[in-house]
């Protein structure tokens, strides 16, 4: 079963109030049929494994009677399995599942002890969970004890449902999760109000319902609202567990103070937030407005955000210094023992807004549906107004939302707004010391495209060429396109939609022509058709179109371009019988589509994918159909089809870090006449015009490479000689490609390097570094940063990450600012040339792609003092 999970991590404290995590005894309510709920995350309770769906009846005699008193005495967080067996014998049922501990999902073993007449049976697939609540309410079973064990045998939780002497159903939560056992019999308000487990109840004021009672886990599961029916599932001394069953979604359960179920709670009124502080040590704070509900005694100086009142009680949120727990609403008596510091307004108008204050305010007031005008008064104007990423699923038209960015020295708050000015989503997080502030960047222009991801692939004298993607992969990829923009204004000149096909284009060496090809499809007459369009990149018009009627058994078609020729190879045969494969090549004049020559290849083959036309047609003998056929590469003269050279090996793939080999093959690269070739023992850079090797690097399981540019590469070697993996302990070597010699070495991983003058800038082990090109001497080491892509522009170092584009001082590594409105997203199936193509420098201009539909051009960077 999947349920909405609140995104609660140290770096992202509480993005929104819509998450739903089930409480510790939520498996009482494990409803069948919601295992495939697409919008939910696993609960903090147990989901039985498929191999344990049948109840396991293990008859045994217990040495202790299972009672409230014996459980309070014998079960807590230190209890072992052997102690539990000694006390209560073997369980009636053993199951497997998962359980939330904070933000961690752990595997558990569940024991259930039944107190029932002989012959009683129950299994979890009776649409309830491990606990037979229906049976308990109907009297079919007298009591059930559930124990949850982690893989190390630690008791994570224990819950007991039983009937008292009057026949009322009671619950007990042990000290495994709470500080001390707590039972429904301890709940004075429930007793006075007549609340009973199984009742349908309502809250009388809005409140966040938490994963566990009594502060054991404040993670918000859902927002409980008046007028909505909930089922009362359990009680502790001060809290009630409410189950919300939502048709078509599943069920959600969480805890609220039991006072919220009383009519008195309707007197709770909201107020403009005020900042108070505690005047004296020992001042009590309460779970709910009741004298017997003391949470703890506060210290003088503790700060409170007052958010509501009921009579002489005030609803407050404590500025908790323990950031492991989320804030929650508690209560104080308004008795003059507090210092009033005034209302909270324009919180982020100063960069000095403290993290704790901002966290408290954001927790309570920034929630889904909150109006923009109200939050603007509370928070002030944002430091930047941006756009979110695409909020629609792939296959739907792209939609982005207005995003307000608030920044202080210690806190960051991002709010996404609906067109109606209501909060849709938000993210609040702490800011690291020295994290740069966002600045607006003057732009030549910015335009919005139809798809979220945009990559700069080339420029002619009259057009900028852009590749667009929806960001999906596999079965979730629906849309790709190609379009051209006016370099001066950003006006769209033309667009060609490619559907779910990707990388179906090749540019001529001068970028004046583009061949766009589609995979073969069957028409209405079941004829196998292939299509190739050659476009004029200045206006998108078709220069000519090739529609090819292919044999019925064609299963592979590839295209190549070289010089003034575009060519096609199609392969026929039985896909599962390589000995039937036959490949045919046809060549056409690029400018007018005249057929120049054709013939059958000596053996099956296909064109090596390329983005820019070179001087020769490069063919790889072998198929990408999953059936190995060969491993040789040949070059053909484009004008006549004559084979120029032949060598052993296969082309290095365009995907990132394939076979621990990474190189740029982006469309802007003018080195279209070079190719990296993989053979069993080496990586070889080949001149595709002559077939001559330009550089050779040994290939082994314990080493990998990143090709930096024409002259340099990085070699990663495992220190223990074990096969190279993503988490290997490695040494990095800076190589000269011409001589294949190591110029210098350093400990750890060096990657994503660029060379500027006599300096190497690279990301390494969580930091940016500037190293001397000649000997690797380190000039500076930046503060920790996420993995980034680097670029050099206008005398500054740019670093693109998921957070956007950051500008660094190249002389000392100081992060100067983040460029407003930038988003540098990536997705799992992205070819590596695209990653750098979101941040490109060409002819003195900076071209900025994005993952939210924007494409921008800047002629200079704003200076840090501006």
Rosetta blueprint (number, residue, H / E / L):
1 X L
2 X L
3 X L
4 X L
5 X L
6 X L
7 X L
8 X L
9 X E
10 X L
11 X L
12 X E
13 X L
14 X L
15 X L
16 X L
17 X L
18 X L
19 X L
20 X L
21 X L
22 X L
23 X L
24 X L
25 X L
26 X H
27 X H
28 X H
29 X H
30 X L
31 X L
32 X L
33 X L
34 X L
35 X L
36 X L
37 X L
38 X L
39 X L
40 X L
41 X L
42 X L
43 X L
44 X L
45 X L
46 X L
47 X L
48 X L
49 X L
50 X H
51 X H
52 X H
53 X L
54 X L
55 X L
56 X L
57 X L
58 X L
59 X L
60 X L
61 X L
62 X L
63 X L
64 X L
65 X L
66 X L
67 X L
68 X H
69 X H
70 X H
71 X H
72 X H
73 X H
74 X H
75 X L
76 X L
77 X L
78 X L
79 X L
80 X L
81 X H
82 X H
83 X H
84 X H
85 X H
86 X H
87 X H
88 X H
89 X L
90 X L
91 X L
92 X L
93 X E
94 X E
95 X E
96 X E
97 X E
98 X E
99 X E
100 X E
101 X E
102 X L
103 X L
104 X E
105 X E
106 X E
107 X E
108 X E
109 X E
110 X E
111 X E
112 X E
113 X E
114 X E
115 X E
116 X E
117 X L
118 X L
119 X L
120 X L
121 X L
122 X L
123 X L
124 X L
125 X L
126 X L
127 X L
128 X L
129 X L
130 X L
131 X L
132 X L
133 X H
134 X H
135 X H
136 X H
137 X H
138 X H
139 X L
140 X L
141 X E
142 X E
143 X E
144 X E
145 X E
146 X E
147 X E
148 X E
149 X E
150 X E
151 X L
152 X L
153 X L
154 X L
155 X E
156 X E
157 X E
158 X E
159 X E
160 X E
161 X E
162 X E
163 X E
164 X L
165 X L
166 X L
167 X L
168 X L
169 X E
170 X E
171 X E
172 X E
173 X E
174 X L
175 X L
176 X L
177 X L
178 X L
179 X L
180 X L
181 X L
182 X E
183 X E
184 X H
185 X H
186 X H
187 X L
188 X H
189 X H
190 X H
191 X H
192 X H
193 X H
194 X L
195 X L
196 X L
197 X L
198 X L
199 X L
200 X E
201 X E
202 X L
203 X L
204 X L
205 X L
206 X L
207 X E
208 X E
209 X E
210 X E
211 X L
212 X L
213 X L
214 X L
215 X L
216 X L
217 X L
218 X L
219 X L
220 X E
221 X E
222 X E
223 X E
224 X E
225 X L
226 X L
227 X L
228 X L
229 X L
230 X E
231 X E
232 X E
233 X E
234 X E
235 X E
236 X L
237 X L
238 X L
239 X E
240 X E
241 X E
242 X E
243 X E
244 X E
245 X E
246 X E
247 X L
248 X L
249 X L
250 X E
251 X E
252 X E
253 X E
254 X E
255 X E
256 X E
257 X E
258 X H
259 X H
260 X H
261 X H
262 X L
263 X H
264 X H
265 X H
266 X H
267 X H
268 X L
269 X E
270 X E
271 X E
272 X E
273 X E
274 X E
275 X E
276 X E
277 X E
278 X E
279 X L
280 X L
281 X L
282 X L
283 X E
284 X E
285 X E
286 X E
287 X L
288 X L
289 X L
290 X L
291 X L
292 X L
293 X L
294 X E
295 X E
296 X E
297 X E
298 X E
299 X L
300 X L
301 X L
302 X L
303 X E
304 X E
305 X E
306 X E
307 X E
308 X E
309 X E
310 X E
311 X L
312 X L
313 X E
314 X E
315 X E
316 X E
317 X E
318 X E
319 X L
320 X L
321 X L
322 X L
323 X L
324 X L
325 X L
326 X L
327 X L
328 X L
329 X E
330 X E
331 X E
332 X E
333 X E
334 X L
335 X L
336 X L
337 X L
338 X E
339 X E
340 X E
341 X E
342 X E
343 X E
344 X L
345 X L
346 X L
347 X H
348 X H
349 X H
350 X L
351 X L
352 X L
353 X L
354 X L
355 X H
356 X H
357 X H
358 X H
359 X H
360 X H
361 X H
362 X H
363 X H
364 X H
365 X H
366 X L
367 X L
368 X L
369 X L
370 X L
371 X E
372 X H
373 X H
374 X H
375 X H
376 X H
377 X H
378 X H
379 X H
380 X L
381 X L
382 X L
383 X L
384 X E
385 X E
386 X E
387 X E
388 X L
389 X L
390 X L
391 X L
392 X L
393 X L
394 X L
395 X L
396 X L
397 X L
398 X L
399 X L
400 X L
401 X L
402 X E
403 X E
404 X E
405 X E
406 X E
407 X E
408 X L
409 X L
410 X L
411 X E
412 X E
413 X E
414 X E
415 X E
416 X E
417 X E
418 X L
419 X L
420 X L
421 X L
422 X E
423 X E
424 X E
425 X E
426 X E
427 X E
428 X E
429 X E
430 X E
431 X L
432 X L
433 X L
434 X L
435 X L
436 X L
437 X L
438 X E
439 X E
440 X L
441 X L
442 X L
443 X L
444 X L
445 X E
446 X E
447 X E
448 X E
449 X L
450 X L
451 X L
452 X L
453 X E
454 X E
455 X E
456 X E
457 X E
458 X E
459 X E
460 X L
461 X L
462 X L
463 X L
464 X E
465 X E
466 X E
467 X E
468 X E
469 X E
470 X L
471 X L
472 X L
473 X L
474 X H
475 X H
476 X H
477 X L
478 X L
479 X L
480 X E
481 X E
482 X E
483 X E
484 X E
485 X E
486 X L
487 X L
488 X L
489 X L
490 X L
491 X L
492 X E
493 X E
494 X E
495 X E
496 X E
497 X E
498 X E
499 X E
500 X L
501 X L
502 X L
503 X L
504 X L
505 X E
506 X E
507 X E
508 X L
509 X L
510 X L
511 X L
512 X L
513 X E
514 X E
515 X E
516 X E
517 X E
518 X E
519 X E
520 X E
521 X E
522 X E
523 X L
524 X L
525 X L
526 X L
527 X L
528 X E
529 X E
530 X E
531 X E
532 X E
533 X E
534 X E
535 X E
536 X E
537 X L
538 X L
539 X L
540 X L
541 X L
542 X E
543 X E
544 X E
545 X E
546 X E
547 X E
548 X E
549 X E
550 X E
551 X L
552 X L
553 X L
554 X E
555 X E
556 X E
557 X E
558 X E
559 X E
560 X E
561 X E
562 X E
563 X L
564 X L
565 X E
566 X E
567 X E
568 X E
569 X E
570 X E
571 X E
572 X E
573 X L
574 X L
575 X L
576 X L
577 X L
578 X H
579 X H
580 X H
581 X L
582 X E
583 X E
584 X E
585 X E
586 X E
587 X E
588 X E
589 X E
590 X L
591 X L
592 X L
593 X L
594 X L
595 X E
596 X E
597 X E
598 X E
599 X E
600 X E
601 X L
602 X L
603 X L
604 X L
605 X L
606 X E
607 X E
608 X L
609 X L
610 X L
611 X L
612 X E
613 X L
614 X E
615 X L
616 X L
617 X E
618 X E
619 X E
620 X E
621 X E
622 X L
623 X L
624 X L
625 X L
626 X L
627 X L
628 X L
629 X L
630 X L
631 X L
632 X E
633 X E
634 X E
635 X E
636 X E
637 X L
638 X L
639 X L
640 X L
641 X L
642 X L
643 X E
644 X E
645 X E
646 X E
647 X E
648 X E
649 X L
650 X E
651 X E
652 X L
653 X L
654 X L
655 X L
656 X L
657 X L
658 X E
659 X L
660 X L
661 X E
662 X E
663 X L
664 X L
665 X L
666 X L
667 X L
668 X L
669 X L
670 X L
671 X L
672 X L
673 X L
674 X E
675 X E
676 X E
677 X E
678 X E
679 X L
680 X L
681 X L
682 X E
683 X E
684 X E
685 X E
686 X E
687 X E
688 X L
689 X L
690 X L
691 X L
692 X L
693 X E
694 X E
695 X E
696 X E
697 X E
698 X E
699 X L
700 X L
701 X L
702 X L
703 X E
704 X E
705 X E
706 X E
707 X E
708 X L
709 X L
710 X L
711 X L
712 X E
713 X E
714 X E
715 X E
716 X E
717 X E
718 X E
719 X L
720 X L
721 X L
722 X L
723 X L
724 X L
725 X L
726 X L
727 X L
728 X L
729 X L
730 X E
731 X E
732 X E
733 X E
734 X E
735 X E
736 X E
737 X L
738 X L
739 X L
740 X L
741 X E
742 X E
743 X E
744 X E
745 X E
746 X E
747 X E
748 X L
749 X L
750 X L
751 X E
752 X E
753 X E
754 X E
755 X E
756 X E
757 X L
758 X L
759 X E
760 X E
761 X E
762 X E
763 X E
764 X E
765 X L
766 X L
767 X E
768 X E
769 X E
770 X E
771 X E
772 X E
773 X L
774 X L
775 X L
776 X L
777 X L
778 X E
779 X E
780 X E
781 X E
782 X L
783 X L
784 X L
785 X L
786 X L
787 X L
788 X L
789 X E
790 X E
791 X E
792 X E
793 X E
794 X L
795 X L
796 X E
797 X E
798 X E
799 X E
800 X E
801 X E
802 X L
803 X L
804 X E
805 X E
806 X E
807 X E
808 X E
809 X L
810 X L
811 X L
812 X L
813 X L
814 X L
815 X E
816 X E
817 X E
818 X E
819 X E
820 X L
821 X L
822 X L
823 X L
824 X L
825 X L
826 X L
827 X L
828 X L
829 X L
830 X L
831 X L
832 X H
833 X H
834 X H
835 X H
836 X H
837 X L
838 X L
839 X E
840 X E
841 X E
842 X E
843 X L
844 X L
845 X E
846 X E
847 X E
848 X E
849 X L
850 X E
851 X L
852 X L
853 X L
854 X E
855 X E
856 X E
857 X E
858 X E
859 X L
860 X L
861 X L
862 X L
863 X L
864 X L
865 X L
866 X L
